[in-house]
Amino acid sequence: MTYTARSIIWIIVYLLFILLPLFALLLGSLPPARDFWTEFSAAVGYSALAIMGLQFGLTARFRFVTEPWGEDVIYHFHRQISLFAVALALVHPAIMLVVQPHLLALPQYGEVPLGAVSAFLSVIALVVLVVTALWRARLKISYELWHYSHIALALVAVAGALVHMVGWSFYLTDSLKWALWVGLTIFWIALLFYIRIVKPLFLLRRPYRVTEIRKERGETVTLVMQPDGHDGFRFKPGQFGWLTVWGNPFKITAHPFSFSSSAQTADGTVAMSIRNLGDFTSGISNVPVGKRIYLDGPYGAFTIGDPADMHVLIAGGVGITPMMSMIRTLADVGDKRPVMLLYGSKDWDSITFREELEDLKVRLDLTIVHVLSDPSADWAGERGFISADLLARHLTRPYADHEYFICGPGPMMDAVEKALADLGVPMSKYHSERYSFV
Ligand SMILES: Cc1cc2nc3c(=O)[nH]c(=O)nc-3n(C[C@H](O)[C@H](O)[C@H](O)COP(=O)(O)OP(=O)(O)OC[C@H]3O[C@@H](n4cnc5c(N)ncnc54)[C@H](O)[C@@H]3O)c2cc1C
């Protein structure tokens, strides 16, 4: 089945999960009718809960679900739809308090209904969750602490909303509807259980060993890993995996990295090339050979396409890693499609894989254009950044006939995507891999 057909099916399944439980409330025996705004507010509240609950599914890393889009698109959707759900969750009590102002009257101490306390807790958890997700870096919260608290807050928000819903019990008097909504909540929490307990257990039984640590140009280290006691997995060039080096897969310390090795290996060996950019990546060069590590993958939809098209690979800095896997794989299978690599680096010395790329030209129809942002005075090649002019200078017309792959720093990717649009390349002809899920 094509990616388009699969994505349509998953969109329909997603909408059914959100809308069916809502419309199911209108079946069977109904409570006495209330005014329009009260009913509207209840519908908004139920929708908010249905959308929030399904977030556990969006982030459960189900490969068969995320594949048609790629993990980064799913995470961006998770972010946007969460903001929408939180807005709905705030609108629900706001409408209620306007149409039923008596709810604001403070009851006697000890008489506050559980449904109200849990609703309050749920809303507070949601607000903290949004603030910490949007401004994590500004609040100086470490990624790991944020991730743990994100899960805890999401659980409090959903559990609080469930207790509120059952406690108020206006629509859930019918046992079937009660079972549907409580069952749904159990399903959402089971998704979290799967990703945090079942999946790590599976990974624990399928460890890898580090067989080589290789220093590369451009502050990059290649980690070569072999499956330990199992066959490993097969990946498509351009895909990525989650790497756990220190500790076990139960810890929330896995980091995403593209595979840089050829996808054509007989023994499941994989390599990741990691640039020193922060806490975790700076420790990679100290990993001892023989160390047991864990790999969860493969993920992502950023992978080579139609062999009839010329492939234009546009990489900036460490964004070369998925391209390297594509080039190595094409060389290993003897693919003859024309490939052009436009590769932005700081200077000549920091070009990761420079020598190997030159060697690979012999085995492939490969053209390489290096673009240096800070070259020495005698550099005769392209300088600055990859732009529409530079693309037009090196690519043959019609530009829309080629297939483009873009990976690099955010600003570079924005500029290249805009440049391709300016050259009349339709979105269906380019693929982007962003190295940030935020
Ligand atoms: C799909 C994908 C593929 C990638 N492929 C490569 C690659 O091939 N080579 C390469 O060098 N880099 C790659 N990256 C980037 C790499 O994942 C980050 O540079 C690395 O996780 C930063 O960790 P740090 O602790 O060293 O840096 P820090 O400075 O501590 O973190 C920098 C930022 O990275 C993000 N981050 C930190 N920890 C995690 C985590 N556990 N999970 C997700 N994000 C986190 C946070 O937004 C954080 O603010 C890829 C990223 C993605 C999303």
The ligand as an SDF file (V2000), in Angstrom:
LIG
                    3D

 53 58  0  0  0  0  0  0  0  0999 V2000
   15.5880   12.5100   13.5190 C   0  0  0  0  0  0  0  0  0  0  0  0
   16.8860   13.0490   14.0860 C   0  0  0  0  0  0  0  0  0  0  0  0
   18.0860   12.5640   13.5930 C   0  0  0  0  0  0  0  0  0  0  0  0
   19.2910   13.0720   14.0960 C   0  0  0  0  0  0  0  0  0  0  0  0
   20.4570   12.5990   13.5880 N   0  0  0  0  0  0  0  0  0  0  0  0
   21.6300   13.0750   14.0510 C   0  0  0  0  0  0  0  0  0  0  0  0
   22.8620   12.5870   13.5350 C   0  0  0  0  0  0  0  0  0  0  0  0
   22.9140   11.7160   12.6530 O   0  0  0  0  0  0  0  0  0  0  0  0
   24.0190   13.0810   14.0600 N   0  0  0  0  0  0  0  0  0  0  0  0
   24.0120   14.0630   15.0410 C   0  0  0  0  0  0  0  0  0  0  0  0
   25.0840   14.4620   15.4900 O   0  0  0  0  0  0  0  0  0  0  0  0
   22.8410   14.5470   15.5360 N   0  0  0  0  0  0  0  0  0  0  0  0
   21.6620   14.0790   15.0760 C   0  0  0  0  0  0  0  0  0  0  0  0
   20.4910   14.5530   15.5940 N   0  0  0  0  0  0  0  0  0  0  0  0
   20.5450   15.5850   16.6510 C   0  0  0  0  0  0  0  0  0  0  0  0
   20.8100   14.9300   17.9930 C   0  0  0  0  0  0  0  0  0  0  0  0
   19.7320   14.0920   18.3760 O   0  0  0  0  0  0  0  0  0  0  0  0
   20.9970   16.0220   19.0830 C   0  0  0  0  0  0  0  0  0  0  0  0
   22.0840   16.8140   18.7140 O   0  0  0  0  0  0  0  0  0  0  0  0
   21.3140   15.4090   20.4180 C   0  0  0  0  0  0  0  0  0  0  0  0
   20.2150   14.6510   20.9050 O   0  0  0  0  0  0  0  0  0  0  0  0
   21.6230   16.5450   21.3990 C   0  0  0  0  0  0  0  0  0  0  0  0
   21.8860   15.9870   22.6560 O   0  0  0  0  0  0  0  0  0  0  0  0
   22.9530   16.6320   23.6640 P   0  0  0  0  0  0  0  0  0  0  0  0
   22.5640   16.1870   25.0270 O   0  0  0  0  0  0  0  0  0  0  0  0
   24.3250   16.3490   23.2190 O   0  0  0  0  0  0  0  0  0  0  0  0
   22.7610   18.1560   23.4740 O   0  0  0  0  0  0  0  0  0  0  0  0
   22.0400   19.1840   24.4350 P   0  0  0  0  0  0  0  0  0  0  0  0
   22.6980   20.5030   24.2010 O   0  0  0  0  0  0  0  0  0  0  0  0
   21.9390   18.7370   25.8360 O   0  0  0  0  0  0  0  0  0  0  0  0
   20.6330   19.1720   23.8070 O   0  0  0  0  0  0  0  0  0  0  0  0
   20.3990   19.9710   22.6780 C   0  0  0  0  0  0  0  0  0  0  0  0
   18.9490   19.8320   22.3310 C   0  0  0  0  0  0  0  0  0  0  0  0
   18.7470   18.5210   21.8060 O   0  0  0  0  0  0  0  0  0  0  0  0
   17.4760   18.0540   22.1950 C   0  0  0  0  0  0  0  0  0  0  0  0
   17.6300   16.8130   22.9710 N   0  0  0  0  0  0  0  0  0  0  0  0
   18.4110   16.5930   24.0380 C   0  0  0  0  0  0  0  0  0  0  0  0
   18.2330   15.3640   24.4820 N   0  0  0  0  0  0  0  0  0  0  0  0
   17.3430   14.7830   23.6510 C   0  0  0  0  0  0  0  0  0  0  0  0
   16.7460   13.5140   23.6130 C   0  0  0  0  0  0  0  0  0  0  0  0
   16.9920   12.5760   24.5090 N   0  0  0  0  0  0  0  0  0  0  0  0
   15.8530   13.2670   22.6080 N   0  0  0  0  0  0  0  0  0  0  0  0
   15.5250   14.2120   21.7060 C   0  0  0  0  0  0  0  0  0  0  0  0
   16.0570   15.4450   21.7130 N   0  0  0  0  0  0  0  0  0  0  0  0
   16.9550   15.7210   22.6700 C   0  0  0  0  0  0  0  0  0  0  0  0
   16.8450   19.0860   23.0470 C   0  0  0  0  0  0  0  0  0  0  0  0
   15.9730   19.9030   22.2840 O   0  0  0  0  0  0  0  0  0  0  0  0
   18.0130   19.8870   23.5290 C   0  0  0  0  0  0  0  0  0  0  0  0
   17.6700   21.1730   23.8740 O   0  0  0  0  0  0  0  0  0  0  0  0
   19.2780   14.0590   15.1070 C   0  0  0  0  0  0  0  0  0  0  0  0
   18.0730   14.5220   15.6100 C   0  0  0  0  0  0  0  0  0  0  0  0
   16.8790   14.0300   15.1050 C   0  0  0  0  0  0  0  0  0  0  0  0
   15.5710   14.5440   15.6640 C   0  0  0  0  0  0  0  0  0  0  0  0
  1  2  1  0
  2  3  1  0
  2 52  2  0
  3  4  2  0
  4  5  1  0
  4 50  1  0
  5  6  2  0
  6  7  1  0
  6 13  1  0
  7  8  2  0
  7  9  1  0
  9 10  1  0
 10 11  2  0
 10 12  1  0
 12 13  2  0
 13 14  1  0
 14 15  1  0
 14 50  1  0
 15 16  1  0
 16 17  1  0
 16 18  1  0
 18 19  1  0
 18 20  1  0
 20 21  1  0
 20 22  1  0
 22 23  1  0
 23 24  1  0
 24 25  2  0
 24 26  1  0
 24 27  1  0
 27 28  1  0
 28 29  2  0
 28 30  1  0
 28 31  1  0
 31 32  1  0
 32 33  1  0
 33 34  1  0
 33 48  1  0
 34 35  1  0
 35 36  1  0
 35 46  1  0
 36 37  1  0
 36 45  1  0
 37 38  2  0
 38 39  1  0
 39 40  1  0
 39 45  2  0
 40 41  1  0
 40 42  2  0
 42 43  1  0
 43 44  2  0
 44 45  1  0
 46 47  1  0
 46 48  1  0
 48 49  1  0
 50 51  2  0
 51 52  1  0
 52 53  1  0
M  END
$$$$
